[in-house]
Amino acid sequence: MLEIYIKLLPVFGFFFLGVALRHLKYATYKHGAMLLKMVFFATLPVLILVRVAEAELTLDKLYLPFINMAINLGCMAVMLVVTRKMRIARTTLGVMLVSSALINDSLLYPFVSAVLDKEAFLDLVIFDIGNAVMAVTVAYAVAFHYGEEGLEFKTIFINILKLPALWALVIALVLNVSSTLIPAAPLVILEPFGMLTNPFILLSLGIYFNPRIKNLRLLSITIIIRMFVGLLIGCVIVTVLDLSGSSYIIVLLCSAAPMGFNTLTYASLAKLDIEFASSVVSISILIALFTIPFMMYFLQA
């Protein structure tokens, strides 16, 4: 257990660095927004390109991205039903829906690489493709529909077609299916550039972080649906499909993961309730730092 937390020191480090920079007045919310824009338009597309292009997609694992999307869509459907008759500010509801539609697979990478085998790590990479699809389609559409501008879905669809992350995903899938490798020379630049995604998001999360819980009731609903209802959906799926081995472990771990970092990115870009987004992402991650290691221990046993 201690080894897992040692592996996670960079996660804590970047987050608390962001907190310190804001409290020392070296960084403001504007700097956090700038980092998130850099992620969305530059580092994230590169990360998707490299990660998906290099994933070892095999026919017996192609169901994993679809399971990811099924869990996300299931959580979002539950969120819509639960909040249907509640009076919630539009921008806050947007955060709740986006939170339910994105799994924080990225947070699981250090856990899985530290404890599980190579097959489990590859399953996680393939599973994460479904999250990438959700991020550049459904989550984007929901965020900008519920944002301050309240864009129509026709406009949102046109904007989605312009997203760098979407085209990065398309190109990566073409490269993967055609067994075309990214040349070594550009890969040397692309790989470390894409890896800046998580540090940038963690820094911005620290900058936005506010220990004061905003609207405990809505925050609790959001976390319960994302992490606990998500786990229930995952349990149903692995039972129905009779999954076993590393796929079984990865699906259950990811279904109980916290909100995706892109919840904060979209909250900033679409002008959703950024304070609520910061609270829900931060607190769900703090919960996951305790629940995920225990789940891994239990699933391995």
C-alpha positions in Angstrom: 0.0 0.0 0.0 2.8 2.4 0.9 4.4 1.8 -2.5 1.3 2.9 -4.3 1.2 6.2 -2.4 4.9 6.8 -3.1 4.1 6.4 -6.8 1.4 9.0 -6.4 3.7 11.7 -4.8 3.9 13.6 -8.2 0.1 13.8 -8.2 0.0 15.3 -4.7 3.1 17.5 -5.6 1.6 19.2 -8.6 -1.8 19.7 -6.9 -0.3 21.2 -3.7 2.1 23.3 -5.9 -1.0 24.9 -7.5 -2.6 25.5 -4.1 0.6 27.1 -2.8 1.1 29.3 -5.9 -2.4 30.8 -5.5 -2.1 31.4 -1.8 1.3 33.0 -2.3 -0.4 35.2 -5.0 2.0 33.9 -7.8 -1.0 32.5 -9.6 -4.7 33.5 -10.1 -7.8 31.8 -11.5 -6.8 33.4 -14.9 -3.6 31.4 -14.8 -5.6 28.2 -14.1 -7.9 29.0 -17.0 -4.9 29.5 -19.3 -3.4 26.1 -18.3 -6.8 24.4 -19.0 -7.0 26.0 -22.4 -3.4 24.8 -23.1 -4.5 21.3 -22.1 -7.7 21.3 -24.3 -6.2 22.7 -27.5 -2.6 21.4 -27.3 -1.4 18.7 -24.8 -4.6 16.6 -24.6 -4.9 16.1 -28.4 -1.2 15.0 -28.5 -1.7 12.7 -25.5 -4.7 11.0 -27.2 -2.8 10.7 -30.5 0.2 9.0 -28.9 -1.7 6.8 -26.4 -4.4 5.5 -28.7 -2.0 5.0 -31.7 0.3 2.9 -29.5 -2.4 0.8 -27.8 -2.4 -2.9 -28.7 -5.9 -3.3 -29.9 -7.0 -6.9 -30.3 -10.4 -8.3 -31.2 -10.8 -9.9 -27.8 -10.4 -6.5 -26.1 -12.4 -4.2 -28.4 -15.4 -4.4 -26.0 -13.5 -2.4 -23.3 -14.0 1.1 -24.8 -17.7 0.4 -25.3 -18.0 -0.8 -21.6 -16.4 2.6 -20.7 -19.0 4.5 -22.7 -21.9 2.4 -21.3 -20.9 3.1 -17.7 -20.5 6.8 -18.4 -23.8 7.0 -20.3 -25.5 5.0 -17.5 -24.3 7.4 -14.9 -25.4 10.4 -16.9 -28.8 8.9 -17.4 -29.2 8.3 -13.6 -28.1 11.9 -13.0 -30.7 13.2 -15.4 -33.4 11.2 -13.6 -32.3 12.2 -10.1 -32.0 15.9 -11.0 -35.1 16.1 -13.2 -37.4 17.8 -10.6 -34.7 19.6 -8.7 -34.1 23.3 -8.9 -30.5 23.6 -9.8 -28.7 26.5 -11.5 -28.1 25.6 -15.2 -24.3 26.0 -14.9 -24.1 23.8 -11.8 -26.3 21.1 -13.4 -23.9 21.2 -16.4 -21.0 20.3 -14.1 -23.0 17.5 -12.5 -23.8 16.0 -15.9 -20.3 16.3 -17.3 -18.9 14.8 -14.0 -21.1 11.8 -14.4 -20.1 11.3 -18.1 -16.3 11.2 -17.6 -14.2 8.7 -15.7 -10.8 9.8 -14.3 -8.9 6.9 -15.9 -5.7 9.0 -15.8 -5.6 8.9 -12.0 -5.6 5.1 -12.2 -2.4 4.8 -14.4 0.0 5.1 -11.4 -2.1 2.7 -9.4 -2.2 0.1 -12.1 1.4 0.4 -13.2 2.6 0.1 -9.6 0.5 -2.9 -8.6 -0.9 -4.9 -11.5 0.8 -6.6 -14.5 1.4 -5.4 -18.1 -1.8 -6.9 -19.4 -3.9 -5.0 -16.9 -2.1 -1.7 -17.9 -2.8 -2.4 -21.6 -6.5 -3.1 -20.7 -6.6 0.3 -19.0 -5.2 2.0 -22.1 -7.8 0.4 -24.3 -10.6 1.1 -21.9 -9.5 4.7 -21.8 -10.3 5.1 -25.6 -14.0 5.0 -24.7 -13.4 7.9 -22.3 -11.6 9.9 -25.0 -14.6 9.4 -27.3 -17.0 10.6 -24.6 -14.8 13.6 -23.8 -14.8 14.9 -27.4 -18.4 14.2 -28.1 -21.0 13.8 -25.3 -19.2 15.6 -22.5 -18.3 18.6 -24.8 -21.8 18.9 -26.1 -23.4 18.8 -22.6 -20.9 21.3 -21.2 -21.5 23.9 -23.9 -25.2 23.3 -24.0 -25.5 24.1 -20.2 -22.8 26.8 -20.3 -23.6 30.5 -20.0 -24.0 30.9 -23.7 -26.4 27.9 -23.9 -25.3 26.8 -27.4 -27.8 24.9 -29.6 -26.8 21.3 -30.4 -26.4 22.1 -34.1 -23.7 24.8 -33.2 -22.1 22.4 -30.8 -21.9 19.6 -33.4 -20.2 22.0 -35.8 -17.7 23.0 -33.0 -17.1 19.3 -32.2 -16.0 18.7 -35.8 -13.4 21.4 -35.3 -11.9 20.0 -32.1 -8.2 19.1 -32.2 -8.8 16.2 -29.8 -11.4 14.7 -32.1 -9.1 14.7 -35.1 -6.3 13.4 -32.9 -8.5 10.5 -32.0 -9.5 9.8 -35.6 -5.9 9.9 -36.8 -4.7 7.7 -33.9 -7.4 5.1 -34.6 -6.4 5.0 -38.3 -2.7 4.6 -37.4 -3.6 1.9 -35.0 -5.8 -0.1 -37.3 -3.3 0.2 -40.2 -0.4 -0.8 -37.9 1.4 2.4 -38.7 3.8 3.5 -36.1 4.5 7.2 -35.3 8.0 7.9 -36.6 10.6 8.0 -33.8 11.8 11.6 -34.4 8.4 13.3 -33.9 7.5 10.8 -31.1 10.4 12.0 -29.1 8.7 15.4 -29.0 5.1 14.4 -29.0 5.3 11.9 -26.1 6.7 14.3 -23.4 4.5 17.1 -24.7 1.4 15.0 -24.3 2.5 13.9 -20.8 2.2 17.6 -19.7 -1.6 17.1 -19.7 -1.9 15.7 -16.2 0.6 18.1 -14.5 -1.1 21.1 -16.1 -4.6 19.9 -15.0 -3.3 19.1 -11.5 -1.7 22.6 -11.2 -4.9 24.2 -12.3 -6.9 22.1 -10.0 -4.7 23.3 -7.1 -5.1 26.9 -8.3 -8.9 26.5 -8.3 -9.1 24.4 -5.2 -11.2 25.7 -2.4 -11.5 23.6 0.8 -14.9 25.2 1.4 -17.5 22.7 0.2 -20.0 24.4 -2.1 -23.5 22.9 -1.8 -22.9 19.6 0.1 -26.2 18.1 -1.1 -25.4 18.5 -4.8 -21.8 17.5 -4.3 -22.8 14.3 -2.5 -25.3 13.4 -5.3 -22.6 13.9 -7.9 -20.0 11.8 -6.2 -22.4 9.0 -5.3 -23.6 8.7 -8.9 -20.2 8.9 -10.4 -18.3 6.6 -8.1 -20.9 4.3 -6.4 -23.7 4.0 -9.0 -20.9 3.7 -11.6 -19.5 0.8 -9.6 -22.9 -0.9 -9.5 -23.2 -0.5 -13.3 -19.7 -2.0 -13.7 -20.6 -4.9 -11.5 -23.7 -5.6 -13.6 -21.6 -5.5 -16.8 -18.8 -7.8 -15.6 -21.5 -10.3 -14.4 -23.5 -10.2 -17.6 -20.4 -10.5 -19.8 -18.8 -13.0 -17.5 -15.5 -11.1 -17.5 -12.5 -12.4 -15.7 -8.8 -11.7 -15.2 -7.3 -8.2 -15.8 -10.4 -7.1 -17.8 -12.6 -7.8 -14.8 -10.3 -5.8 -12.4 -9.9 -2.8 -14.8 -13.6 -2.5 -15.5 -14.5 -2.5 -11.7 -11.6 -0.1 -10.8 -12.5 2.4 -13.5 -16.2 2.2 -12.8 -15.5 3.4 -9.3 -13.0 6.1 -10.3 -13.7 9.8 -9.6 -14.7 12.5 -12.0 -12.4 13.1 -15.0 -10.0 16.0 -15.0 -11.7 17.3 -18.1 -14.7 18.2 -15.9 -12.6 21.2 -14.7 -11.4 21.9 -18.3 -14.9 22.1 -19.7 -16.2 24.1 -16.7 -13.6 26.7 -17.5 -14.1 26.8 -21.3 -17.9 26.6 -21.3 -18.3 29.0 -18.3 -20.0 26.5 -16.0 -19.9 26.6 -12.2 -16.1 26.5 -11.9 -16.1 26.6 -8.1 -18.5 23.7 -7.9 -16.5 21.8 -10.5 -13.2 22.3 -8.6 -14.9 21.1 -5.3 -16.4 18.0 -6.8 -13.2 17.0 -8.7 -10.9 17.6 -5.7 -13.1 15.8 -3.1 -13.8 12.9 -5.4 -10.0 12.5 -6.0 -9.3 12.6 -2.2 -11.9 9.9 -1.7 -10.5 7.8 -4.5 -7.0 7.9 -3.0 -8.4 5.8 -0.2 -11.0 3.7 -2.0 -8.9 2.6 -5.1 -6.0 1.0 -3.2 -8.4 -1.0 -1.0 -10.4 -2.1 -4.1 -7.1 -3.2 -5.8 -6.2 -5.2 -2.7 -9.7 -6.8 -2.5 -9.9 -7.6 -6.3 -6.4 -9.1 -6.3 -7.3 -11.3 -3.3 
